């Protein structure tokens, strides 16, 4: 069952339901939002869970009915249920304004198609920023460079509330964005220091730089480390081969 409906202080037109898909990567579950503007929209409907989607549509109907499902990105935990709602599904392009008066801001990194959705100081951040913990960055070329650029792009927006794809509301957006940037740069500094010391074992680098990663997230941490290494290679700062 999804969680009870809740709204953040000062934003009664934002309603959250949490999908029943908890896990190490999804925290309590995917946050689905009803943005009760004119027209009302569903943001990130979540997985194809019948009871969750029924609760989502009931919440939307209580606020006039949903005109569309708007996606921040196409990952299944955010988007798989969208086609089952019987309403148009939109993954907007950068700068596009869609139903509900939401403006899309391209924020690639977690995925190439990722956008944040902005309206009147409210940001639906998808997986760019979570309410707790850090975001997974895939080991794909310049994904980490794109991610950091996306955070910088969001930093200049006037935001008072972040509604994340997972985890609690973020009521200190600027601090959280800077915290995310510093967290990635901290990992990079530690990784570079270990490499400059002569460490060439991937396992040893992971154990040293991601020493706080719990066992269930070690594989994901290894993928993120690869994203960091790819960034260093693209910048010409890593010119040696590593061992397993």
Backbone as CSV, one residue per row, in Angstrom:
resi,resn,N_x,N_y,N_z,CA_x,CA_y,CA_z,C_x,C_y,C_z
1,UNK,0.841,-1.205,0.000,0.000,0.000,0.000,0.874,1.251,0.000
2,UNK,0.499,2.278,-0.751,1.233,3.533,-0.677,1.008,4.198,0.668
3,UNK,1.868,5.121,0.992,1.720,5.841,2.249,0.513,6.765,2.187
4,UNK,0.144,7.288,3.346,-0.907,8.289,3.386,-0.462,9.532,2.627
5,UNK,-1.441,10.282,2.153,-1.142,11.533,1.470,-0.512,12.516,2.441
6,UNK,0.469,13.257,1.978,0.997,14.350,2.788,1.453,15.468,1.883
7,UNK,1.532,16.668,2.461,1.956,17.865,1.740,2.975,18.606,2.586
8,UNK,3.903,19.314,1.955,4.886,20.092,2.717,4.268,21.382,3.233
9,UNK,4.851,21.909,4.271,4.381,23.187,4.810,4.487,24.278,3.747
10,UNK,3.424,25.020,3.571,3.442,26.144,2.648,3.237,25.783,1.194
11,UNK,2.903,24.518,0.916,2.677,24.100,-0.470,1.532,23.096,-0.497
12,UNK,0.335,23.575,-0.210,-0.825,22.696,-0.141,-1.209,22.106,-1.492
13,UNK,-0.722,22.718,-2.570,-1.053,22.187,-3.889,-0.109,21.069,-4.319
14,UNK,0.813,20.656,-3.453,1.696,19.520,-3.704,1.285,18.390,-2.763
15,UNK,0.980,17.237,-3.327,0.587,16.067,-2.538,1.504,14.909,-2.910
16,UNK,2.002,14.207,-1.894,2.926,13.100,-2.135,2.298,11.774,-1.716
17,UNK,2.538,10.755,-2.552,2.270,9.376,-2.198,3.569,8.605,-2.413
18,UNK,3.867,7.660,-1.561,5.104,6.886,-1.684,4.764,5.503,-2.197
19,UNK,5.369,5.127,-3.312,5.111,3.821,-3.905,5.674,2.706,-3.019
20,UNK,5.060,1.528,-3.052,5.509,0.422,-2.218,6.676,-0.339,-2.847
21,UNK,7.765,0.373,-3.121,8.957,-0.248,-3.700,10.213,0.166,-2.926
22,UNK,10.227,-0.028,-1.613,11.395,0.378,-0.825,12.619,-0.467,-1.160
23,UNK,13.779,0.096,-0.919,15.019,-0.634,-1.160,16.218,0.252,-0.944
24,UNK,17.417,-0.312,-1.027,18.637,0.475,-0.816,18.769,1.663,-1.767
25,UNK,18.278,1.506,-3.006,18.395,2.586,-3.986,17.179,3.510,-3.996
26,UNK,16.031,2.999,-3.559,14.793,3.782,-3.627,14.359,4.333,-2.273
27,UNK,15.130,4.051,-1.221,14.822,4.483,0.140,13.436,3.948,0.543
28,UNK,12.534,4.800,1.042,11.216,4.308,1.454,10.360,3.885,0.263
29,UNK,10.738,4.307,-0.916,9.991,4.053,-2.144,10.018,5.295,-3.019
30,UNK,9.516,5.158,-4.226,9.476,6.292,-5.151,8.388,7.279,-4.739
31,UNK,8.732,8.543,-4.702,7.748,9.594,-4.423,6.975,9.934,-5.694
32,UNK,5.665,9.760,-5.625,4.769,10.222,-6.687,4.077,11.483,-6.186
33,UNK,3.983,12.469,-7.057,3.394,13.744,-6.647,2.149,14.076,-7.462
34,UNK,1.161,14.628,-6.785,0.032,15.296,-7.432,0.300,16.793,-7.320
35,UNK,0.400,17.460,-8.462,0.592,18.908,-8.457,-0.743,19.519,-8.845
36,UNK,-1.440,20.020,-7.833,-2.839,20.409,-7.995,-2.977,21.836,-8.482
37,UNK,-2.356,22.130,-9.596,-2.563,23.404,-10.274,-3.645,23.217,-11.340
38,UNK,-3.844,24.222,-12.170,-4.843,24.146,-13.234,-4.114,24.034,-14.566
39,UNK,-4.061,22.845,-15.169,-4.714,21.620,-14.702,-3.833,20.827,-13.730
40,UNK,-4.471,19.942,-12.989,-3.779,19.043,-12.069,-2.984,17.997,-12.874
41,UNK,-1.784,17.667,-12.395,-0.962,16.658,-13.076,-0.381,15.689,-12.048
42,UNK,0.005,14.524,-12.537,0.745,13.535,-11.758,2.203,13.607,-12.183
43,UNK,3.098,13.670,-11.215,4.526,13.712,-11.513,5.160,12.410,-11.036
44,UNK,5.822,11.709,-11.954,6.472,10.420,-11.685,5.497,9.426,-11.047
45,UNK,4.613,8.826,-11.851,3.603,7.914,-11.310,4.165,6.719,-10.555
46,UNK,5.421,6.355,-10.820,6.027,5.257,-10.083,5.897,3.932,-10.800
47,UNK,6.110,2.827,-10.089,6.072,1.506,-10.713,4.646,1.099,-11.064
48,UNK,4.544,0.027,-11.840,3.236,-0.455,-12.271,2.597,-1.304,-11.180
49,UNK,2.321,-0.665,-10.052,1.671,-1.312,-8.922,0.219,-0.851,-8.898
50,UNK,-0.705,-1.787,-9.052,-2.111,-1.432,-9.241,-2.659,-0.613,-8.070
51,UNK,-2.389,-1.027,-6.861,-2.970,-0.333,-5.701,-2.373,1.065,-5.553
52,UNK,-1.083,1.204,-5.852,-0.471,2.530,-5.806,-1.094,3.443,-6.850
53,UNK,-1.247,2.942,-8.077,-1.801,3.770,-9.144,-3.254,4.128,-8.873
54,UNK,-4.002,3.217,-8.284,-5.379,3.535,-7.898,-5.411,4.669,-6.880
55,UNK,-4.498,4.616,-5.914,-4.447,5.680,-4.904,-4.028,7.008,-5.536
56,UNK,-3.100,6.942,-6.479,-2.655,8.157,-7.178,-3.827,8.800,-7.919
57,UNK,-4.580,7.997,-8.668,-5.678,8.555,-9.448,-6.811,9.039,-8.555
58,UNK,-7.023,8.359,-7.437,-8.048,8.827,-6.497,-7.669,10.186,-5.924
59,UNK,-6.393,10.347,-5.591,-5.933,11.635,-5.069,-6.057,12.727,-6.118
60,UNK,-5.772,12.375,-7.375,-5.904,13.357,-8.454,-7.367,13.708,-8.698
61,UNK,-8.242,12.701,-8.673,-9.671,12.952,-8.897,-10.233,13.874,-7.822
62,UNK,-9.738,13.724,-6.608,-10.210,14.581,-5.515,-9.805,16.034,-5.720
63,UNK,-8.878,16.255,-6.646,-8.397,17.611,-6.929,-8.715,18.023,-8.355
64,UNK,-9.764,17.447,-8.906,-10.235,17.855,-10.227,-9.850,16.941,-11.363
65,UNK,-9.040,15.917,-11.095,-8.636,14.986,-12.141,-7.337,15.383,-12.793
66,UNK,-6.519,14.388,-13.138,-5.201,14.647,-13.720,-5.277,14.789,-15.226
67,UNK,-4.656,15.829,-15.756,-4.633,16.069,-17.199,-3.505,15.317,-17.879
68,UNK,-2.444,14.988,-17.128,-1.288,14.327,-17.732,-0.396,13.761,-16.637
69,UNK,0.448,12.816,-17.043,1.524,12.316,-16.188,2.825,12.882,-16.723
70,UNK,3.529,13.622,-15.894,4.782,14.267,-16.297,5.939,13.496,-15.655
71,UNK,6.936,13.153,-16.453,8.063,12.360,-15.969,9.323,13.214,-15.832
72,UNK,10.112,12.923,-14.789,11.448,13.530,-14.688,12.470,12.727,-15.475
73,UNK,12.240,11.408,-15.616,13.084,10.542,-16.437,12.380,9.208,-16.594
74,UNK,12.945,8.348,-17.413,12.220,7.154,-17.837,12.537,5.898,-17.046
75,UNK,13.280,5.973,-15.954,13.543,4.780,-15.156,12.233,4.171,-14.666
76,UNK,12.189,2.836,-14.631,10.943,2.121,-14.351,10.345,2.465,-12.999
77,UNK,11.189,2.717,-11.993,10.627,3.005,-10.668,9.915,4.349,-10.625
78,UNK,10.115,5.173,-11.638,9.409,6.453,-11.737,8.320,6.437,-12.810
79,UNK,8.516,5.619,-13.850,7.704,5.774,-15.053,6.899,4.560,-15.471
80,UNK,7.171,3.383,-14.925,6.539,2.172,-15.457,5.019,2.201,-15.356
81,UNK,4.474,2.850,-14.333,3.034,2.892,-14.159,2.327,3.942,-14.999
82,UNK,3.086,4.782,-15.685,2.481,5.929,-16.367,1.465,5.516,-17.426
83,UNK,1.795,4.490,-18.204,0.916,4.086,-19.292,-0.396,3.487,-18.793
84,UNK,-0.443,3.085,-17.530,-1.653,2.467,-16.978,-2.650,3.483,-16.431
85,UNK,-2.311,4.757,-16.457,-3.187,5.776,-15.874,-4.275,6.248,-16.831
86,UNK,-4.101,5.994,-18.122,-5.100,6.413,-19.088,-5.099,7.892,-19.396
87,UNK,-3.967,8.563,-19.138,-3.822,9.987,-19.434,-2.529,10.185,-20.227
88,UNK,-2.382,11.307,-20.929,-1.149,11.523,-21.689,0.083,11.487,-20.793
89,UNK,1.163,10.949,-21.350,2.440,10.845,-20.633,3.453,11.748,-21.331
90,UNK,4.138,12.586,-20.553,5.052,13.572,-21.126,6.390,13.507,-20.418
91,UNK,7.469,13.375,-21.185,8.829,13.599,-20.685,9.327,14.839,-21.411
92,UNK,9.221,16.009,-20.773,9.433,17.268,-21.498,10.902,17.528,-21.838
93,UNK,11.083,18.358,-22.833,12.409,18.790,-23.244,12.825,20.031,-22.469
94,UNK,14.094,20.334,-22.498,14.643,21.491,-21.792,13.931,22.774,-22.203
95,UNK,13.459,23.519,-21.209,12.810,24.792,-21.470,11.336,24.702,-21.794
96,UNK,10.831,23.502,-21.988,9.418,23.328,-22.328,8.536,23.560,-21.102
97,UNK,7.442,24.251,-21.274,6.448,24.414,-20.217,5.275,23.502,-20.530
98,UNK,4.930,22.650,-19.570,3.905,21.631,-19.785,2.721,21.876,-18.860
99,UNK,1.754,20.962,-18.890,0.556,21.080,-18.069,0.936,21.341,-16.612
100,UNK,0.101,22.115,-15.946,0.392,22.483,-14.570,1.345,23.649,-14.449
101,UNK,1.746,24.239,-15.594,2.676,25.368,-15.568,4.087,24.989,-15.174
102,UNK,4.449,23.735,-15.361,5.784,23.255,-14.984,6.784,23.504,-16.103
103,UNK,7.905,24.109,-15.742,8.989,24.341,-16.701,10.059,23.272,-16.519
104,UNK,10.435,22.652,-17.614,11.448,21.602,-17.572,12.844,22.200,-17.688
105,UNK,13.734,21.726,-16.829,15.140,22.120,-16.869,15.956,20.856,-17.077
106,UNK,16.659,20.770,-18.197,17.466,19.578,-18.479,18.556,19.432,-17.424
107,UNK,18.583,18.258,-16.779,19.560,17.990,-15.729,20.118,16.587,-15.895
108,UNK,20.842,16.334,-16.989,21.375,14.989,-17.222,22.456,14.625,-16.211
109,UNK,22.754,13.349,-16.166,23.771,12.826,-15.250,23.334,11.489,-14.720
110,UNK,22.261,11.482,-13.942,21.678,10.214,-13.478,21.163,9.429,-14.684
111,UNK,20.528,10.132,-15.617,20.207,9.615,-16.947,20.393,10.756,-17.933
112,UNK,20.521,10.406,-19.216,20.692,11.458,-20.225,19.410,12.256,-20.436
113,UNK,18.243,11.630,-20.170,16.968,12.294,-20.441,16.400,13.013,-19.227
114,UNK,17.146,13.108,-18.149,16.609,13.619,-16.883,16.311,15.116,-16.958
115,UNK,15.151,15.474,-16.388,14.802,16.895,-16.231,14.313,17.122,-14.800
116,UNK,14.478,18.331,-14.319,13.777,18.802,-13.136,12.586,19.625,-13.603
117,UNK,11.554,19.665,-12.783,10.332,20.396,-13.114,10.152,21.517,-12.105
118,UNK,10.002,22.747,-12.590,10.018,23.937,-11.745,8.740,24.754,-11.893
119,UNK,8.277,25.282,-10.757,7.137,26.195,-10.774,7.086,26.967,-9.464
120,UNK,7.154,28.280,-9.546,6.952,29.160,-8.382,7.796,28.750,-7.177
121,UNK,9.068,28.486,-7.392,9.969,28.165,-6.291,9.945,26.722,-5.842
122,UNK,9.124,25.892,-6.492,9.069,24.467,-6.170,9.791,23.696,-7.266
123,UNK,10.628,22.752,-6.858,11.384,21.935,-7.807,11.094,20.466,-7.556
124,UNK,10.592,19.789,-8.563,10.468,18.335,-8.528,11.755,17.788,-9.150
125,UNK,12.621,17.236,-8.294,14.008,16.982,-8.706,14.263,15.581,-9.218
126,UNK,13.239,14.712,-9.242,13.497,13.354,-9.698,14.639,12.732,-8.925
127,UNK,15.588,12.154,-9.649,16.745,11.539,-9.007,18.002,12.395,-9.091
128,UNK,17.874,13.653,-9.523,19.041,14.537,-9.465,19.441,14.755,-8.017
129,UNK,18.459,15.001,-7.168,18.699,15.229,-5.740,17.686,14.393,-4.965
130,UNK,18.165,13.641,-3.990,17.309,12.842,-3.123,17.133,13.560,-1.790
131,UNK,16.104,13.174,-1.078,15.892,13.767,0.239,16.889,13.300,1.270
132,UNK,17.518,12.162,0.996,18.517,11.604,1.913,19.501,10.768,1.106
133,UNK,20.789,10.909,1.406,21.795,10.128,0.700,22.164,10.762,-0.633
134,UNK,22.952,10.035,-1.409,23.452,10.557,-2.678,22.844,9.811,-3.851
135,UNK,22.979,10.381,-5.025,22.382,9.855,-6.242,23.345,8.926,-6.968
136,UNK,22.806,7.871,-7.560,23.600,6.956,-8.372,23.943,7.614,-9.703
137,UNK,25.228,7.571,-10.056,25.692,8.077,-11.340,26.232,6.892,-12.129
138,UNK,25.700,6.607,-13.305,26.134,5.431,-14.059,27.533,5.618,-14.627
139,UNK,28.261,4.516,-14.806,29.623,4.592,-15.358,29.601,4.717,-16.869
140,UNK,29.074,5.820,-17.354,28.880,6.018,-18.788,29.504,7.334,-19.231
141,UNK,30.726,7.258,-19.720,31.365,8.422,-20.321,31.369,9.635,-19.426
142,UNK,30.657,10.689,-19.861,30.702,11.965,-19.149,29.524,12.158,-18.199
143,UNK,28.932,11.075,-17.695,27.743,11.192,-16.836,28.013,12.041,-15.605
144,UNK,29.169,11.864,-14.963,29.458,12.627,-13.750,29.691,14.098,-14.073
145,UNK,30.346,14.369,-15.186,30.529,15.762,-15.598,29.167,16.418,-15.831
146,UNK,28.277,15.693,-16.510,26.923,16.216,-16.739,26.190,16.429,-15.420
147,UNK,26.343,15.499,-14.490,25.659,15.595,-13.204,26.095,16.850,-12.456
148,UNK,27.388,17.093,-12.378,27.882,18.275,-11.680,27.422,19.558,-12.379
149,UNK,27.435,19.549,-13.711,26.939,20.703,-14.460,25.455,20.946,-14.170
150,UNK,24.691,19.855,-14.044,23.261,19.978,-13.754,23.024,20.593,-12.383
151,UNK,23.821,20.189,-11.394,23.693,20.774,-10.062,23.994,22.266,-10.099
152,UNK,25.019,22.648,-10.831,25.354,24.075,-10.956,24.216,24.828,-11.655
153,UNK,23.606,24.192,-12.617,22.504,24.830,-13.339,21.313,25.046,-12.413
154,UNK,21.045,24.061,-11.558,19.926,24.187,-10.633,20.222,25.199,-9.533
155,UNK,21.496,25.339,-9.190,21.890,26.225,-8.091,21.482,27.674,-8.347
156,UNK,21.426,28.095,-9.602,21.105,29.496,-9.903,19.598,29.739,-9.994
157,UNK,18.802,28.682,-9.892,17.354,28.846,-9.897,16.878,29.310,-8.516
158,UNK,15.793,30.054,-8.493,15.208,30.502,-7.226,14.244,29.421,-6.728
159,UNK,14.744,28.612,-5.797,13.983,27.455,-5.309,13.833,27.556,-3.801
160,UNK,12.631,27.306,-3.316,12.395,27.303,-1.872,12.074,25.914,-1.335
161,UNK,11.738,24.996,-2.238,11.384,23.640,-1.828,11.764,22.660,-2.928
162,UNK,12.455,21.585,-2.542,12.718,20.487,-3.465,11.852,19.306,-3.069
163,UNK,11.127,18.787,-4.044,10.332,17.573,-3.880,11.098,16.454,-4.577
164,UNK,11.846,15.651,-3.828,12.760,14.687,-4.454,12.054,13.421,-4.916
165,UNK,12.732,12.669,-5.768,12.188,11.408,-6.257,12.139,10.336,-5.192
166,UNK,12.977,10.469,-4.174,13.004,9.529,-3.059,13.399,10.309,-1.807
167,UNK,12.835,9.929,-0.673,13.227,10.561,0.573,12.400,11.778,0.924
168,UNK,12.738,12.423,2.037,11.924,13.523,2.574,12.073,14.822,1.791
169,UNK,11.140,15.745,2.069,11.194,17.073,1.472,12.541,17.730,1.773
170,UNK,13.007,18.576,0.859,14.230,19.350,1.066,13.834,20.814,1.180
171,UNK,13.928,21.357,2.387,13.483,22.728,2.641,14.628,23.737,2.635
172,UNK,15.853,23.260,2.424,17.022,24.142,2.315,17.729,23.844,0.996
173,UNK,17.078,24.171,-0.143,17.572,23.749,-1.447,19.009,24.150,-1.754
174,UNK,19.365,25.410,-1.502,20.712,25.856,-1.854,21.774,25.080,-1.070
175,UNK,21.508,24.883,0.206,22.455,24.121,1.031,22.574,22.690,0.536
176,UNK,21.453,22.080,0.193,21.465,20.694,-0.276,22.222,20.561,-1.597
177,UNK,22.001,21.490,-2.521,22.689,21.424,-3.810,24.199,21.563,-3.607
178,UNK,24.604,22.518,-2.778,26.035,22.687,-2.508,26.610,21.458,-1.811
179,UNK,25.827,20.867,-0.927,26.254,19.638,-0.250,26.487,18.522,-1.265
180,UNK,25.611,18.407,-2.266,25.768,17.386,-3.297,27.034,17.616,-4.107
181,UNK,27.277,18.869,-4.487,28.485,19.180,-5.259,29.725,18.840,-4.448
182,UNK,29.767,19.268,-3.195,30.931,19.026,-2.340,31.128,17.529,-2.097
183,UNK,30.050,16.798,-1.966,30.171,15.355,-1.730,30.890,14.674,-2.891
184,UNK,30.505,15.000,-4.119,31.161,14.397,-5.277,32.617,14.846,-5.376
185,UNK,32.879,16.118,-5.103,34.254,16.612,-5.180,35.119,16.015,-4.069
186,UNK,34.515,15.754,-2.912,35.245,15.091,-1.832,35.681,13.698,-2.260
187,UNK,34.768,12.933,-2.883,35.136,11.605,-3.376,36.272,11.711,-4.399
188,UNK,36.174,12.712,-5.269,37.210,12.879,-6.289,38.559,13.193,-5.655
189,UNK,38.589,14.068,-4.665,39.854,14.408,-4.011,40.479,13.177,-3.371
190,UNK,39.665,12.378,-2.698,40.182,11.178,-2.042,40.673,10.160,-3.081
191,UNK,39.956,10.041,-4.176,40.350,9.119,-5.236,41.664,9.552,-5.870
192,UNK,41.779,10.835,-6.178,43.017,11.359,-6.767,44.194,11.177,-5.812
193,UNK,43.973,11.429,-4.531,45.055,11.269,-3.550,45.547,9.834,-3.512
194,UNK,44.624,8.875,-3.566,45.023,7.460,-3.542,45.773,7.090,-4.823
195,UNK,45.316,7.596,-5.951,45.997,7.322,-7.222,47.389,7.942,-7.241
196,UNK,47.526,9.152,-6.745,48.830,9.817,-6.713,49.791,9.107,-5.775
197,UNK,49.252,8.423,-4.790,50.075,7.645,-3.869,50.540,6.337,-4.511
198,UNK,49.958,5.998,-5.646,50.373,4.806,-6.365,49.402,3.647,-6.318
199,UNK,48.247,3.834,-5.690,47.277,2.737,-5.629,46.692,2.483,-7.021
200,UNK,46.677,1.211,-7.429,46.167,0.858,-8.756,45.096,-0.230,-8.704
201,UNK,44.757,-0.712,-7.549,43.742,-1.752,-7.408,42.363,-1.117,-7.265
202,UNK,41.430,-1.505,-8.141,40.069,-0.986,-8.049,39.430,-1.344,-6.709
203,UNK,39.636,-2.575,-6.270,39.054,-2.992,-4.996,39.593,-2.162,-3.843
204,UNK,40.901,-1.907,-3.872,41.505,-1.122,-2.793,41.020,0.327,-2.844
205,UNK,40.904,0.874,-4.050,40.395,2.242,-4.185,38.967,2.348,-3.663
206,UNK,38.144,1.374,-4.015,36.761,1.383,-3.559,36.687,1.285,-2.043
207,UNK,37.480,0.383,-1.469,37.477,0.209,-0.029,37.957,1.429,0.727
208,UNK,38.870,2.178,0.126,39.417,3.361,0.790,38.524,4.586,0.614
209,UNK,38.083,4.836,-0.610,37.379,6.084,-0.906,35.884,5.985,-0.588
210,UNK,35.319,4.794,-0.760,33.909,4.569,-0.429,33.824,3.652,0.798
211,UNK,34.625,3.967,1.810,34.692,3.132,3.004,33.399,3.184,3.822
212,UNK,32.533,4.150,3.538,31.283,4.266,4.277,30.108,3.594,3.571
213,UNK,30.359,2.960,2.416,29.277,2.307,1.674,28.903,0.993,2.352
214,UNK,27.637,0.793,2.706,27.225,-0.473,3.312,27.341,-1.612,2.308
215,UNK,27.427,-2.847,2.769,27.613,-3.992,1.862,26.590,-4.052,0.735
216,UNK,25.331,-3.733,1.036,24.297,-3.842,0.008,24.441,-2.783,-1.087
217,UNK,25.258,-1.763,-0.850,25.477,-0.721,-1.856,26.886,-0.730,-2.431
218,UNK,27.653,-1.759,-2.094,29.043,-1.783,-2.565,29.113,-1.880,-4.097
219,UNK,28.247,-2.694,-4.698,28.259,-2.808,-6.159,27.917,-1.472,-6.810
220,UNK,26.897,-0.793,-6.278,26.533,0.521,-6.815,27.663,1.516,-6.611
221,UNK,28.331,1.458,-5.456,29.458,2.350,-5.201,30.576,2.105,-6.200
222,UNK,30.782,0.831,-6.560,31.804,0.516,-7.552,31.483,1.120,-8.906
223,UNK,30.202,1.123,-9.279,29.804,1.736,-10.545,30.014,3.247,-10.508
224,UNK,29.692,3.857,-9.367,29.895,5.304,-9.224,31.386,5.631,-9.268
225,UNK,32.206,4.777,-8.650,33.646,5.009,-8.721,34.126,4.986,-10.172
226,UNK,33.588,4.067,-10.959,33.952,4.023,-12.377,33.563,5.323,-13.075
227,UNK,32.412,5.889,-12.709,32.016,7.183,-13.276,33.033,8.264,-12.924
228,UNK,33.542,8.238,-11.691,34.582,9.187,-11.282,35.857,8.971,-12.090
229,UNK,36.242,7.722,-12.289,37.457,7.423,-13.053,37.304,7.863,-14.510
230,UNK,36.091,7.663,-15.070,35.853,8.118,-16.440,35.974,9.633,-16.545
231,UNK,35.487,10.340,-15.542,35.620,11.796,-15.530,37.094,12.190,-15.536
232,UNK,37.890,11.545,-14.699,39.318,11.858,-14.652,39.992,11.555,-15.987
233,UNK,39.608,10.444,-16.631,40.191,10.117,-17.942,39.830,11.175,-18.984
234,UNK,38.576,11.571,-19.012,38.139,12.566,-19.991,38.839,13.904,-19.785
235,UNK,39.191,14.189,-18.540,39.891,15.432,-18.236,41.399,15.299,-18.364
236,UNK,41.887,14.120,-18.771,43.314,13.889,-18.924,44.068,13.760,-17.605
237,UNK,43.350,13.424,-16.542,43.962,13.338,-15.212,44.201,11.896,-14.756
238,UNK,43.830,10.953,-15.593,44.078,9.536,-15.299,44.613,8.889,-16.555
239,UNK,45.892,8.543,-16.533,46.546,8.002,-17.712,47.242,6.682,-17.416
240,UNK,46.765,5.982,-16.410,47.346,4.686,-16.028,46.234,3.642,-16.047
241,UNK,46.625,2.379,-16.137,45.679,1.283,-16.094,45.532,0.798,-14.661
242,UNK,44.332,0.353,-14.350,44.063,-0.157,-13.016,43.867,-1.663,-13.060
243,UNK,44.099,-2.299,-11.923,43.872,-3.733,-11.801,42.586,-3.972,-11.026
244,UNK,42.109,-5.199,-11.089,40.938,-5.542,-10.313,41.278,-5.641,-8.829
